[in-house]
Amino acid sequence: MAREHDLLPYFRLLEGPAGPLVEMEGAERVMLGSNNYLGLTGDERVTAAARKALDDYGTALTGSRLLNGTIPLHQELEREIADWMKAEDALVFTTGYQANVGALSTLLQPGDTVIVDSGDHASIMDGVAMSHARIRPFRHNRLKKLEEILERAAGDGGGVLVVVDGVYSMEGDVCDLQTLVPLAKRYGARVMVDEAHGVGVLGDNGRGACEVLGVEDDVDLRMGTFSKSLASCGGFLAGSHDVIDFLRIQSRSFLFTAAAVPAAIGAALEAVRICNSDEGPPLFTKLLDNARYLRDGLNDLGFRVVESEPVTPVVPVLVGDDWQAVVFWKALYDAGVYTNVALYPAVPRGGALLRTSVMATHEREHLDRALNIFDAVRDSAQADDAS
């Protein structure tokens, strides 16, 4: 039925650059469904760096990093990331998914215990499953029972690792690392934080949730991606030299896949350099100012918005019913706004939402246009749902 009525919100065709305004399926739409948080995919320096890497190294490396797939750009990128993250070392993977899977399936053993938030990204859950470690989950962002879980884990007999997202991708909420990290350390557990949606977003220097919440020095391993703020594709791990070097020679998702195309590495390197320069902080500030503006505007219109402190670029609008969320999405899409739809099981039953997200390159006129459309289609979407 959804397909027959053109209501499927997935696999829609983007027909031009990923910017604040996009061409999708023959019409211009305000893009409120992208992770291009800093808007750097359109930055001339980033595109020039990608073009130069393409010219220098060709379209592909056709081999793994272990064999013929490492080029000087990889080494420069890893040094730049380590410097930015204030870490001893960093390792670049072809995708962010592979970074999480590679780290967890390698570092954890069947005798170990891993403590996870039920809202952790699928790549974390898949890496944990591959490790065959004992899993002790807690309900999303509810840390009341964490101490009890840590006590039990301490008696399991192996190492203990706590793995959480810094910023959760659907709801945009931030993990309470100020509570979690000291508690984990008190029980001798190590901590890994997925900063995919925090890097290039949070903190004075854009290093993520760990920076803005002041726990960087006590987090053992941080993961990040290039496919959000960093305008490319790939992922990285940042941590101690010993851990990174171990992963470099043991992680199967690193060793047994082809290196990323040179253009992706060149683009990511330039984006990291921009973030790790004086130009980074103004971009981070503009991004979060836009997030506050959109959040406040949706609140003023009476929508139920998931609010997060600190503010993140993800501004979810709660709808509740799956079908109503799809109908509302379609009304917005037809009127000129693209958002993402999160339905069960991506969110709990009855928790369907429209995931909106902003960029530093959104101007007020773009956001005002989107807010006006939200207001205009609300009644028609409800009427269509009722019919």
N, C-alpha and C positions, 0 to 999 in steps of 0.2 A: 504493500500500500504506500509506504513512504517513497519508494522508488517511482511508482506510477505517478505520484503527485509532485515529483521533483523536490522532495523534502529531505533527502539524504544530505546531511551536513558535511560529509567527508569526501575526500578526493576531488574537491573543486579545483578548477584550473586557474592557476596564476599565469597571466599572460604578459608579464613585464617585470621590471625590477621590484624588489621587496622594499617599499618605502612607506611613508605615512599614508599616501594615496596610492592605490594599485589598480591595475586593470585585471579584472577577473571575469571571465566568461562574457566578454563584450561590453562591460560597463565599468565605470570608475567607482571605487568604493573606498571608504575610510577603513584603513587596516587597523583593527583592534584585536588581531589574533596572531601576532607575530612575536617571536622571541628576539627580534633584531633590536634589542633594547637601546643601544647607543646609536643606531642608524648607520653604523660604519660600513655596511655592505655597499653603500653608495659613495663612500669617501674616496676621493680621487687618489689619495696616497695608498689606500688599501688595494684598490683596483690596479694601480700601477705596479705595486709590489707583486700582485698575483700574475700580472702580465709579464713582468721581468722573469719571475721564476719559470713561467711557461716557456719563454724564449730561451732561458739558460739551460733548462733541464728536460724540456719536452713535455708531452702530455701525461706521461706516467713513468714510474720507476720499475714496474714489473717484477718486483721482488720484495721480500721481507726486509725489515730494518736489520735483522741479523746478518743477511747476506749482502745483496747489492742495493738495498733500499735506503741506506742512510746517506744524506747529503749534508753539506755544511749548514744549510738552512735549519735542519733538525737540531743540530748542536747549538746554533745561535738561539733558536726558539727555546730550547730547554734551559739555557743559561739565563735568558731574559725572564722566563717564568719563575725560575728559582729566585732571581733577584727581586722580582715584583712581589712574590709570595713570602719573601724573607725566609726561605727554606734552604737547606743544604743542597738539595738536588731536585731535579724534575725529570719526568719521563713522558714523552709524547706518544699517544696511541692514534690509530687511524680513525676511531670513533670514540665518543664518550661512553657508549654502551660497553665497548671492549675494555675501556679503562676500569670501570667498576667490576665487570666480570673477571678481568685479569687479576686485579688486586685481590679480590675476595676469594676466588677459587685457588689462588696461589698461597696466600698468607694463612688461611684457615685450614686446619686439618680435622679429620673425623673426631679426634679427642677434644677439640676446642669448643667453646661456646660463643655464639654471636647473638647479641641483643639488638633488636631492630624495632623501629617505629612501624606500625602497621601501614602508615602512609608512605613509606620509603619507595623510591622509584623502582620500576620493574627490573632495571639492570642490577640493582642491589640485591633484590630477591633472587634473581637468577644466579648471580655469583655465589650467594650464600647456599643455594640449593646444590650447586655444583661442588661446593667444598665438602658437603656431607657433615658439616659441623652441627652441633646441637643448637637449635634455634629457640630463643626465648623472646617472644614479641611483647610489646606493650601497645595499648591503644593510642591512636594518633595524638601526639603532643600532650599526653596525659602522664605526667611523671610521678604521680602519687605513689605508685607501686614500684617505681624504678629501684629504690633502695632494696626492697624485698627481692626483686629479680636479681640484683647484683649479689646479694647475700647467697642466694641459691646457686648462682653461676660460679661463685668463688669455691663452692664445694663440688663442682662438676669434675675437677681434676686437671683440666687443661688451661690454655690461655683464654682470656676473655676479651672480646672486641665489641664495642658499641658502635653501630653504624647508623647515621641519620642524615637526612637532607638538611642543609642550612636553611634553604627556602624551598617550601613544598610547591611543586609546579602547578597543581590545579587550584588550590585555595590561596596560594600566595602567602601563607603564614610562615613565620620564622620559628625555627626550633628554639626552645628555651635552653640554649647552650650554657647560660650563666648558672643554671641549676644542674644540668646534665653533666657537664665536663668535670667540675670539682667532685661531684658524687662518684663518677666513674673512677676518677683518680684515687679517691679515698679507698676504693675496693681493689685497686691494682689493675683495673681494666684499661685497655687502650681505646682510643677514640678515632674514628674516621668520619669525616664530614664531606658530603657531596655538595659542592658549591656551584653546581651547574647554573643555577638561577641567582647566585649571589655574586659571582665574580664579575667585575665590571659594573656592579650595581650598588652594593652596600659598602659602607666604610669610607673614611676620608680618602683612602688610596684605592678604593674599589676592590679590596681583597676578599670581600664577602662577609657573610654572617659572623664568621669567627673574628674578623677584625672589628666590626661594629659592636660586637658584644664582649670584646676584650679577652678572648680565650685562645688566641692564636698560639701562644707559647705552650699550651697544654694539650693541643690537638696533635695527634701523631701523624695523621695522613689526611691530605686534602685532595679532592678530585675536582676537576673543572672541565668545561667543554668549550670548544671554539664556535659552536653552532648557535650560541645566543649572542651575548654582547660582543664576542670577538670575531664575528662576521665571516666565519669560515665553516669548516667541518673537521671534527677531530676531538680529542680529549687529552687530558694530562693528569698526572699524579705528582704531588709535591710533598716532600717529606725528608727524612734523614737520608744521608748518602747510603748507609748500609741497607736500608729497606729498598730504596730505589734501585740500587745496584743488584740486589737479589731479584727484584721483579724483572730487571732488564735481561737476566739470563734464565729465568724460570717461568715467567708468565706466558702461558700458551696463547692467549689472545693477542699478545704482542709479538711473539716469535713466529706464529704460523698464520700470519695474514700479510697481505701486501701493504707496503708503506703508502701513505696518502699521496695523492697527486701533488706535484710540486707547487702548483698554483694555490692549493689550499694551505700549504705550509707557509708560502710567502705572504698570503693575506693575513693569516693568523699572527705571524711575526710582527707585521706592521701594526695590526690592531693592538697587540700587547704593548708595543712601544708607545703608541698613543696613550693607552691607559696608564702606563707607567711613566708618564711625563706630566708636565704642568698643565697639559690640555685635558688630562683625565678628570680631575675633580669638578670642573665646570660642567662636563658632560653628565657626570653622576648626579650632580645637583639638579640640572635641567630635567633629567629623567624622572627623578622622584618628585619634583615640583609638578610635573605633568600627571604623575600618578595620583597625587593629592587632589589636583584639580578635577580629574575625572571621577575619583571616588566621591568627593564632596558634591559634585554636580549630580551624580546618580542618587546619592542620598537625598539631596534637595528635591529630586523628582519623585521620591517615595519608594525607590527600589530597595530591596534587601541586599546590602553589600557586605561581603566578608571583609572586615577591617583588620589590618595587621599593624602592629608596632614592633619594630620599625616598619615604616611604609616600604612596600616593594612595588615593582612595576605591574604585578598581577592584581587585577581588581575584579574579583568574581561577583556576578549578580546571581543570587539564589533564586531559583524558580520552584524547585521541589519535584514536580511531576515530570517524568521523562518526555512524554508526548507534548506537554505544554511547552517544555524547553525547546523542542525541535520546531514547533510551530512559531514560537517567538523568534528563534534564530532565523527562520525563513523570512519572516516579515521584515526583520532588520536587513537581511541580505538583499531582498528585493528593493528595499528603500535606499540601499547604498552604504551599509555598514557590515563588515565581516568580523565575526567573533568566532571563538571556539565553543563547542558544546561538550560538556562532560556529563555522561550518563552512567547509570549503574552498569558494570561494576567498577568503573573508574572512580566513582564516588559512592557513598553509602546509598542504600535504597531511600527514595524520597529526598535525595539531596542533589538532584540535577541542577546544574548551573550553567550560565554562560560565562566563559572565562575571557574577560577582556584584558588586554595588556597594552602598554604604551611604549613609545620610543622617545628618546631625547630629541629627535627631529620632528616630532609632532608640534605643530604650532597651535595656539589657542583656537584659531579658526577651524582647524581640523576637529579638535575636541568638542567645540561648540556645535559644529555640524552633526557630529555623532550624537551628542546629547539631545539635540532637537529631534533627531530621528528616533531615538529611544522613546522620547515622550510622544511622538506622533503615532508610532505603530503599536504602542502598548494596548490600546483599546481594540484595535483591529485584530491583533494577535489573540486576545482573549475571546473576541467574538468568533473568530475562525475555529478556535479550540472548542467552544461551546456547541458550534454547529456540527 
